[in-house]
Amino acid sequence: MTVTVIGGGLAGCEAAWQLASAGIKVNLYEMKPKKYSPAHHYEGLAELVCSNSLKAARHESAAGLLKEEMELLGSVIVPCAKLTAVEAGGALAVDRKKFSDMVTEKIVRHPLINVIGEEAVEIPEGKVIIATGPLTSGALAESISRKCGRYLSFFDAAAPIVTYDSLDKEKVFFASRYDRGDADYINCPMDKEEYLSFYSALITAESAELKEFDKEAFRVYEGCMPVEVLAKRGEDTMRFGPLKPVGLTDKRTGKRPYAVVQLRKENREGTMYNLVGFQTNLKFGEQKRVFSMIPGLENAEFVRYGVMHRNSFINSPKLLEPSYRLRSDSDIYFAGQITGVEGYIESAASGIMAGINMVRDITGKKPLILPPETMIGALAAYISGGCSGEFQPMGCNMGILPALGERIRDKKLKYGAYADRAIIALKNTLQENA
């Protein structure tokens, strides 16, 4: 028995790893380096194309809990992320290249995984896990559409990256919000006059022209909104979003700035930093002009400008079981952002579950459906029918978990209780289904 996994991103790598770890042969299709999507640039597997952060690491956070669950399930990417981490306060951020290289080496060297560097243009016969991500190539997308019906689309945007050496160190300061963790973020403080000038330039800057076939489907996804779109919602919107100054004190003045732009390490060496929350669709020249108005970035060297690209996902509540198996075809599983889970680790987690359940399918066992008290179980329940209204992507958050039996006012203690309950539920479920 050989299973075909299509897509060498986080979800595909996790799915392939689960299968191979169970002794099942895998043909893993990845179209790079022969062909790249509009957002991909590096030839390795598990490429991170937007942020380099895998979100919060704290146990009492949704993302921290999700990563703990993934490790209990035998994740391949979480250990790699920890070994290639760069300083990012309370978050787990990685050196993209080193992370991709490490995951690639593990996958390629596994004796049961055969990586095929070709584009899959249609759904093959036999057992298949489709983990092609939100930028599925045209021919395969058409094949999936024939099998699944209507696609839903939104747009995702990536933030610019600047070099550390080009920053004006006299105008910025290092600190993490509320002094949580190490002072890993570079903070660019703005007074009111600087902020209003920047705001005015941003909302009047020229955006890149969308391709004709994308215009009709254009929809901004709230979780990764272009900063210029956010700014147009109101003068103070950014100050309650990515430019919020709360929890930050400029050590030079002893005061909280009017607004703050934060930069986060892009690589372990700290030679490159990305602008946190500055996903954008502005023209490159406009990005240089407007973002250079940020204090400390007047002479910044942009090694990558922000880009915007189309993302697609299937109507999972109508199509998928909680095991990530296609209801209409028991040989086909889906995993990753194409299912409507939103985010790196969420995609990877769905790949783990698709892989585990494919193994159980092949070996004659019932599907492993994790309880809704777990973050992975709650996400699977949501995308397979747990949403209300029009289906939109969902990332990990405590709001999708069932309420606690007791009321806890302290937020940290409450989230800690959610996390403790989830880990106990997961361990019990794994023991019962061993």
C-alpha positions in Angstrom: 0.0 0.0 0.0 1.3 3.4 -1.0 -0.5 6.7 -0.2 -0.2 9.8 -2.3 0.3 13.1 -0.5 0.0 16.1 -2.7 1.8 19.2 -1.3 5.0 19.7 0.5 4.0 22.4 2.9 3.5 22.0 6.6 0.3 19.9 6.4 1.7 17.7 3.7 4.9 17.0 5.6 3.0 16.2 8.8 0.7 13.9 6.9 3.5 12.1 5.2 5.5 11.8 8.5 2.5 10.2 10.2 2.0 7.6 7.4 5.7 6.7 7.2 6.1 6.5 10.9 3.3 3.9 10.9 5.2 1.9 8.2 3.2 3.0 5.2 4.9 4.1 2.0 4.3 7.6 0.8 4.7 9.3 -2.6 4.9 13.0 -1.7 4.3 15.4 -4.6 5.8 18.9 -4.5 5.9 21.0 -7.6 8.8 23.1 -6.4 11.5 23.7 -7.6 10.1 23.2 -11.2 7.2 25.5 -10.5 6.4 28.1 -7.8 3.2 29.8 -6.7 3.1 33.6 -6.5 4.0 33.5 -2.8 6.7 30.8 -2.7 10.4 31.5 -3.3 12.4 28.9 -1.5 12.9 25.4 -2.9 12.7 23.5 0.4 9.6 21.8 1.9 7.6 23.4 4.7 8.3 27.0 3.4 6.8 29.8 5.5 5.6 32.4 3.2 3.9 35.0 5.4 5.2 35.5 8.9 8.0 33.5 10.4 6.1 33.2 13.7 4.3 30.1 14.8 2.5 32.2 17.4 2.6 32.2 21.2 4.5 29.6 23.1 2.7 29.9 26.5 0.8 26.9 27.7 -2.2 29.2 28.6 -2.4 30.5 25.0 -4.4 28.9 22.2 -1.3 28.6 20.0 0.8 27.2 22.8 -1.8 24.6 23.6 -2.1 23.6 20.0 1.6 23.0 19.7 1.6 20.9 22.9 -1.2 18.8 21.4 0.8 18.4 18.1 3.9 17.2 20.0 1.8 14.6 21.8 0.6 13.4 18.4 4.2 13.0 17.1 4.5 16.3 15.1 7.6 16.6 12.9 7.5 20.4 12.5 7.2 21.6 16.1 10.5 20.0 17.2 12.2 21.5 14.1 10.7 24.9 14.9 12.1 24.8 18.4 15.6 23.8 17.1 15.6 26.7 14.6 13.9 29.3 16.8 14.9 33.0 16.8 14.1 35.3 19.8 10.6 36.6 19.6 9.4 37.3 23.2 6.6 35.0 24.1 6.2 33.6 20.5 7.9 30.7 18.7 9.4 32.3 15.6 11.9 30.5 13.4 14.7 31.2 10.9 12.7 30.3 7.8 15.6 28.8 5.8 17.0 26.7 8.6 13.5 25.5 9.5 12.7 24.5 6.0 16.0 22.8 5.5 15.6 20.8 8.7 12.1 19.6 7.8 13.2 18.8 4.3 16.1 16.7 5.5 13.9 14.7 7.8 11.3 14.0 5.1 13.7 13.3 2.3 15.8 10.9 4.5 12.9 8.8 5.6 13.2 5.5 3.8 9.4 5.2 3.3 8.9 8.7 1.8 9.5 9.2 -1.9 9.5 13.0 -2.7 8.5 13.6 -6.3 9.4 17.0 -7.6 6.5 17.3 -10.1 3.2 19.1 -10.2 0.1 17.0 -9.6 -2.4 18.1 -12.1 -5.3 15.9 -11.1 -6.5 13.8 -8.2 -4.9 10.3 -8.7 -6.5 7.0 -8.1 -6.0 5.2 -4.7 -5.5 6.6 -1.3 -4.8 10.4 -1.4 -4.2 13.2 1.0 -4.6 16.6 -0.7 -2.6 19.2 1.2 -1.9 21.7 -1.6 -2.6 24.8 0.5 -4.4 28.0 -0.3 -2.5 28.5 -3.5 -3.4 25.3 -5.3 -2.3 25.4 -8.9 -4.8 25.7 -11.7 -5.1 22.2 -13.2 -5.3 20.5 -9.8 -7.7 23.2 -8.5 -10.0 22.3 -11.4 -9.8 18.6 -10.6 -10.6 19.4 -7.0 -13.5 21.6 -8.0 -14.9 18.8 -10.2 -14.8 16.5 -7.2 -15.9 18.9 -4.5 -17.8 21.7 -6.3 -17.6 25.4 -5.4 -14.4 27.0 -4.2 -14.4 29.9 -1.7 -11.7 32.5 -2.0 -10.1 35.3 0.1 -6.9 37.3 -0.1 -3.8 36.9 2.1 -1.1 39.6 2.4 2.6 39.3 3.6 4.6 42.0 5.4 7.8 43.7 4.2 11.2 42.7 5.6 14.0 45.3 6.3 17.7 44.9 7.3 18.7 45.5 10.8 21.8 47.5 9.8 19.8 50.0 7.9 17.7 51.0 11.0 18.3 54.3 12.9 19.1 52.9 16.3 18.8 56.3 17.9 15.1 56.4 17.2 14.0 52.8 18.2 14.1 50.8 21.4 14.1 47.1 22.2 11.3 45.7 24.4 8.5 43.1 24.5 5.0 44.1 25.4 4.5 44.3 29.2 8.2 43.2 29.4 7.1 39.7 28.8 10.1 37.5 27.9 13.2 39.0 26.5 13.3 42.4 24.8 13.2 40.8 21.4 11.1 43.3 19.4 12.4 46.5 17.9 9.9 49.3 18.6 9.5 52.4 16.5 7.7 55.0 18.7 5.5 57.7 17.1 4.1 60.9 18.7 0.7 62.1 17.6 2.0 64.3 14.8 4.2 61.6 13.4 1.3 59.1 13.5 -1.2 61.4 11.8 1.3 62.2 9.0 1.9 58.5 8.5 -1.8 57.7 8.7 -2.6 60.3 6.0 0.1 59.0 3.7 -1.0 55.4 4.2 -4.7 55.8 3.4 -3.9 57.8 0.2 -1.1 55.5 -1.0 -1.6 53.6 -4.3 -2.3 49.9 -4.1 -1.1 47.3 -6.7 -3.7 46.4 -9.3 -5.4 43.1 -8.8 -5.4 40.7 -11.7 -8.6 40.8 -13.7 -9.8 37.3 -12.7 -9.3 38.1 -9.0 -11.3 41.3 -8.8 -14.7 39.8 -8.7 -13.8 37.4 -5.9 -11.9 40.0 -3.8 -12.5 39.6 -0.1 -10.2 40.7 2.7 -9.8 38.0 5.4 -9.9 39.7 8.8 -7.0 37.6 10.2 -4.4 38.9 7.7 -5.8 42.2 6.6 -3.6 44.7 4.6 -2.6 47.5 6.9 -3.9 50.1 4.5 -7.3 48.5 4.5 -7.3 48.5 8.3 -6.2 52.2 8.4 -9.2 53.2 6.2 -11.6 52.0 8.8 -10.8 55.0 11.0 -8.0 57.2 12.2 -7.4 55.3 15.5 -8.0 51.8 14.2 -4.3 51.0 13.8 -3.6 52.3 17.4 -6.0 49.6 18.6 -4.4 47.0 16.3 -0.8 46.5 15.1 0.3 50.0 16.2 -1.1 49.7 19.7 1.2 51.3 22.3 -0.2 49.6 25.4 2.3 47.6 27.4 5.3 49.5 25.9 7.3 52.2 27.6 10.1 54.1 25.7 12.9 53.7 28.2 14.5 57.0 26.9 11.4 59.1 27.8 9.8 56.9 30.5 6.5 57.4 28.7 4.1 55.4 26.5 4.3 56.5 22.9 1.2 57.6 21.0 1.6 54.6 18.6 4.3 52.0 18.1 5.4 50.0 15.0 7.0 46.7 16.1 9.7 44.8 14.1 10.3 41.1 14.8 13.4 39.0 13.9 13.2 37.3 10.5 16.3 35.1 11.0 18.3 33.8 13.9 21.2 36.1 13.3 19.0 39.1 13.6 20.1 40.7 10.3 16.6 41.0 9.0 13.3 42.1 10.7 9.7 42.1 9.5 7.1 44.7 10.2 4.6 43.1 12.5 1.0 43.4 11.2 2.1 45.3 8.1 0.7 42.9 5.5 0.1 45.1 2.5 -0.9 45.3 -1.2 0.6 48.7 -1.8 2.8 49.2 -4.8 6.5 48.6 -4.0 7.4 52.2 -4.5 4.6 53.3 -2.3 5.7 50.9 0.4 9.2 52.4 0.3 7.8 56.0 0.5 5.2 55.5 3.2 6.9 53.0 5.5 10.1 55.1 5.4 8.0 57.6 7.4 8.1 55.3 10.4 10.7 56.6 12.9 13.9 54.6 12.6 13.0 53.4 9.1 13.8 56.6 7.2 16.8 54.8 5.4 15.6 51.3 5.8 16.7 48.7 3.2 13.7 46.6 2.1 14.9 43.1 1.3 11.3 42.0 0.5 8.3 44.1 -0.1 4.8 43.1 1.0 2.8 41.1 -1.4 -0.8 40.0 -1.7 -2.1 36.8 -3.2 -5.3 34.8 -3.7 -6.1 32.0 -1.3 -8.7 29.3 -1.9 -10.4 26.8 0.3 -13.1 24.2 -0.1 -16.5 24.3 1.5 -15.4 21.9 4.2 -18.7 21.9 6.4 -20.4 20.4 3.3 -17.6 18.2 2.3 -15.4 16.9 5.1 -15.9 14.6 8.1 -14.2 15.5 11.4 -11.4 13.1 10.4 -10.7 15.3 7.3 -12.0 12.5 5.0 -14.1 13.5 2.0 -17.7 12.5 2.7 -18.3 11.5 -0.9 -15.1 9.5 -1.4 -13.5 7.5 1.4 -10.1 7.3 -0.4 -9.6 11.1 -0.2 -8.5 13.2 2.7 -7.8 16.9 2.8 -5.4 18.8 5.1 -4.0 22.3 5.6 -5.4 25.7 4.7 -7.4 24.4 1.8 -9.7 22.9 4.4 -10.4 26.3 6.0 -8.1 26.0 9.1 -6.2 29.3 9.1 -2.5 29.6 10.1 0.7 27.6 10.0 0.3 25.5 13.0 -3.4 24.9 12.4 -2.6 23.7 8.9 0.2 21.4 10.3 -2.2 20.0 12.9 -4.8 19.1 10.3 -2.0 17.3 8.4 -1.3 15.3 11.5 -4.9 14.3 11.9 -5.4 13.5 8.2 -2.3 11.3 8.3 -3.3 9.5 11.5 -6.8 8.9 10.2 -5.5 7.6 6.8 -3.4 5.1 8.8 -6.4 4.0 10.8 -8.5 3.7 7.7 -5.9 1.5 6.0 -5.4 -0.7 9.2 -9.2 -1.1 9.7 -9.5 1.1 12.8 -12.2 3.6 13.4 -11.2 7.3 12.9 -9.5 9.2 15.7 -11.8 12.1 16.5 -10.4 14.2 19.2 -12.8 15.7 21.8 -13.9 19.3 21.4 -12.1 20.2 24.6 -8.8 19.9 22.6 -7.8 22.6 20.3 -7.2 20.2 17.4 -10.6 18.6 18.0 -12.4 21.9 18.2 -10.8 23.1 14.9 -11.8 19.8 13.2 -15.3 20.1 14.5 -15.6 23.7 13.3 -14.4 23.1 9.7 -16.5 20.0 9.4 -19.8 21.7 10.3 -19.3 23.7 13.5 -19.5 27.1 12.0 -22.6 29.3 11.8 -23.5 31.3 8.8 -21.2 31.6 5.8 -18.1 29.4 6.2 -14.9 31.4 6.8 -11.4 30.2 7.8 -10.7 29.7 11.5 -7.5 29.8 13.5 -6.9 28.5 17.0 -8.5 30.4 19.8 -10.0 29.7 23.2 -13.4 30.8 22.0 -14.0 27.6 20.0 -13.5 25.4 23.1 -16.5 24.3 25.2 -17.0 26.5 28.3 -15.5 25.5 31.6 -17.7 24.1 34.3 -16.6 26.9 36.6 -16.3 30.6 36.2 -12.7 32.0 36.5 -12.4 35.7 36.3 -8.6 35.9 35.9 -7.9 35.5 32.2 -4.6 33.8 32.5 -5.9 31.3 35.1 -9.0 30.7 32.9 -7.0 30.0 29.8 -4.6 27.8 31.8 -7.6 25.8 32.9 -8.7 25.4 29.3 -5.2 24.2 28.4 -5.0 21.8 31.3 -8.3 20.3 30.5 -7.4 19.9 26.8 -4.1 18.1 27.5 -5.9 15.7 30.0 -8.6 15.0 27.4 -6.1 14.4 24.6 -4.0 12.0 26.7 -7.1 10.0 27.8 -8.4 9.8 24.2 -5.0 8.6 22.9 -4.9 5.9 25.7 -8.4 4.8 24.9 -7.6 4.6 21.1 -4.2 3.1 21.3 
